[in-house]
Amino acid sequence: MKKITISLMTICCILTSMGVNAQKINNFTLPSPWSEAALNAETPLPEYPRPQMERSEWLNLNGTWDYMGGKDLTNPATTETPPVFKSNPEKILVPFVPESDLSGIKRKDETNLWYKRNITIPEKWKGKRVLLHFGAVDRIATIFVNNKKVGSHTGGYTNFSFDITDYLKSGANTLIVGAYDPNDGKAASGKNGPHGDYTFSSGIWQTVWLEPVEKEYISQIKLIPDVENERLEVVVSSNKDNMKVTAVAMYSGSEINKADGNANEKFYLPMSNPKLWSPESPFLYDLKLQLKDKGGKVIDEVKSYFGMRSIALGKVNGVTRTLLNGEFVLQLGLLDQGYWPDGVFTAPTDEALLFDIELARKTGFNVIRKHIKTEPQRWYYHCDRLGILVWQDMPNIWEPDGVDSVAVRQQFRTELKEIMDQHMSSPSIVAWVPFNENWGAFEVTNITDWTKKYDPSRLVNGNSGYNFAPGYRKAYGDPKNGDFVDLHNYGDINEGATPKAEENRASSIGEFGGKGLFVRGHMWPVRNNAYQILVNKELLTDTYVMLITEIEQMLMYRGVSAAIYTQTTDVEHEINGLVTYDRKVEKMDFSKVKAINESVIKGSKDMNRPKK
């Protein structure tokens, strides 16, 4: 046998080219407490990805895939055939983006991204249709099974599925996913865009999974609580009309009520004297949804849940306020960017995803404003069950005005509708925010009006912080409609920068704070900054208490109904979080933060009592 000699340098080069070297914690830019667990997991993020529409059978495809990326590769958005992978391709850990440490690639601006893996369909799925699901792929995804094109999807923040049954063969099958992301600002991108502040990311960034279904199946659900009329609005979408639907509400395994309806049509499930959902009592009912044929045979069944709560505007002592379940409570929240030092766009584990939500509760906040980003559906599930109100921002575009503006703007509208449809049933979401600070804003009055009409069950904040502008284009400004008049205030809280409640709009300080603290050894390796840097934890805490005390003054004497503090965590260069970017250091005295927050929120509830 011929002796083969390979140098240590050659081995290192091979490992690096395969992406192995980047997947060592010692090489991470800033590991989080969950980095090691994510790397060592047999399947990253193994939890069921769709808790509000759950089936018992499924197969998680997260894990190690073959990968290649680069501007000179085949464009996934235009090709009809996938490229040929090398015999020893790089490896990527899905669903972490190639820009991240956890992915094992750690490269930027790939533009054309290609993923490949083998899949084998379980034998017990024989005779079923097989759906291939993607939580999210940024930005244009094209899917091939056994080198045949299945289809494409546009939009980096929405989930999508394909029925791949007819493309499958017995035994091993080849799945190839192409993703095209030019980072041109001509699609919903938020901070993940050409004018964004943080690491640009692309490609697969949420769970990929397979699911067996019958020929006819439940494809989507819509659950809207109607507290006033003691009922739940239900829409069960199916790939076939003329199907019947049964909805059964349950709690602790016992049936409470049931109702029958037709697929793809609205019907109501009566809920007499319902127990209401709120941050203090996030009560959730279980729900069973059955799809039946004309003879009454159950064809498909999913488990779900819902919460009964109302959100609206109303007058409290003559002032327009936000009302939760008919009463005013100050919506005091955190601006949450949803970025991670090891996963960038993707939390390393479900425990990590949960951490930021629990941090908000731990510190006495009752709202999270999910800032120009969406999250996996499990994030909203955690908010639903823990009792956190959510303002959901629409990820903004940056370049809506070019020669292709008609197509660009239409795609924005399409993705806004898809995001709303996919998260419509979460009781935690109480407000939609179509635009932020005029970033890529267009036709704001019209879009604000459309959003309100499309979902009249929630509040709409058309352009949060219209007093700010991106600088590279003319600001659209205040749409003068929707449910909020909203200014951002990063200085001292004063009347000049605080909107006054109007006849038909509540007053909101959509962002404030931005107070920073250097914590050596826990910062991203760039020039770190904040609107104001404080010298130590004690001073930062006292400054926060002072700001909230001023918010309380505006609550009482300016009619403020909502205020959002910036922010949950540090994010790359921004060091204005409650905790560091790696989530390892608490930057304030949380006992004092919680005490002042709870005191002010309690005081807002006391305002529901008529003045003497």
C-alpha positions, 0 to 999 in steps of 0.5 A: 500500500502506497504511503500518503503524506499530508502536511498539517498545513494542508489539513488545516486548509482542507478543514477551513475550506469545509467551514469546520474551522469557523465552527469552533467557539474560540474563533467566534467573534463574541460567543453567547451562552448558547453557542456551544449547545447550538454547535453540539446539537444533533439537530439545531433548533429541534423544536416544532416550528409552528406551535399554533398549527401543530401536526404530530408527524414531521421531520426537521431538516436543520443540520449540516448541508453542502454549501457554496456561495459567491457573486459569480455563481449561478443566480438562483432567481433566474436559473431553471437548473441547479449548479453542480456541487464540488465533490468536497463542498463546504459545509454549512449549519442550517438554519444559520446564515453564512455571515454568522459564526454558527454557520461555519462559513463566516463570509459576507456578500455571497449574493448567490447561495446554494445549499444541498442535502439528501432526504429520505422520506419515512416509510410510514409516510407512504401514500401521503403528500409531502410538504417541504416547509421553510420558516424564512429564506432571504430573499428569493428562494428556488427549490429543486428536488432531484434536480427538477425545479419545484418552485420559487418564493420571494420575500425574506421574512415569510414562511412558505411551502411546496408539495414535493410529492411528485418530485420524489423517488424511493430511497435517497432524494436530493434537495437543493435550495438556491437563495439570491440576495443582492442587498440592494434595498429594493425589498423588505430588509430592515436593518438587514439592508444597504442602509442598515446598521448591522451585519447583512445576512442572507439565505436560509435563516429559519427551520426547514422541515418536512410534513406528511398530509393527505390530499386535502389538508389545512394550509393556514388558519386565522383566529381573531377574538371577539370579546364583545360578542363572546366569540372567536372568529375562525377561518380555516384555509384548505387547498380544496373548497367544499370541505367542512370544518369543526373547531373545538375549544378546550381547556385542560383536556376538557371540551368547552364548546364547538362549532362547525363551518366551511373551509375558506369561509369565516365562522364563529366559535361561541365563547360565553363569559371567556377568561381574558388574556392579558400580561397579568394573566396570559390565559390560552385556550386549546383548540382542535381544528378538523377538516372533514369531507362531505360525509363527515370523515376527518381528513386532517386535524391540527392542534392550536390555541387562542387567547381572548382579548380586545385592543382598541382606543377609547376615552379615559377621563376625556383623553384618547387612550389605548384600551386592553380588555376595555381598560387603559394600561400604559404600554411600556416596552422594549425595542427588540432588534432580534440580532445575535452575536453568534447567529446574526439573524437567528437565535442559537437555541430556543432557550436563547429565543426565549431569553429576551422575552423573559428579560422583558418580563423580568424587568417589568415591561409589558410590551416588546416592539419587534423592530423591523424584523420578524421572528420564527413563529415560536417567538410569538408562541412564547409571547402568547403564553408568557403574556407580552404585548407585541408591536410588530414592525414591517421590515422596511425597504430602503429604495422605493423610488427607482424606475422599478418602483411599481414592482418594488412597492408591490412586493412590499405590500405583498410581503406586509400582507403575508406577514400579517396573515402568518401572525394574525392569530397570535393574541400577543400582537396588538399593533402593526407598524408599517413604517419606522422613521420614514425609512423607505416610506411611501404612500404611508397614509394609504398603507396605514389605512389599508392595514387598519381595514385589513385587520380592524382587530388591532391598532396601527402605528403608521409611521413610528417616529415620523419626526426622524428621517433617513437623510438620503431621501425626503421624509414622508412625515406624519400620515395623520391617520392610524391609531397613534401620533408617534414621536421618537425622543432620544434626549430629555423627556419633555413636552416639545418632543412628546406628542399630545393625544388627539381626538382619534389617535393615542399619544406614543413615544415610539422610541426613547432612551438609548443610554449606553454603558461600556462593558469591556470583554463583552462588546462587538469589535467595532467603534461602540456608541450610544446616544449617551454613554454613562460611566457605570451601572449605578448611574445608568440605572438612576438615569433610567429611573429618571427617564421613566419618572418623566414618562410618568409625567407625560402619561398623566399630563400629556396623554401618553399611552405608550413608550418604548425604551431602546433597547433589549440588548446591545447590538453590534456597535450599539451599546444601549441595551439592558444587557450586553450583546452576548447576553452575559452581563446585566447593565442596570440594577434590574430590581430598581428597573422592575420596581419603577416600571411596575409602579408606573404601569400600576399608576396608569391602571388607577387612571381608569377610575373616574376623577373625583 
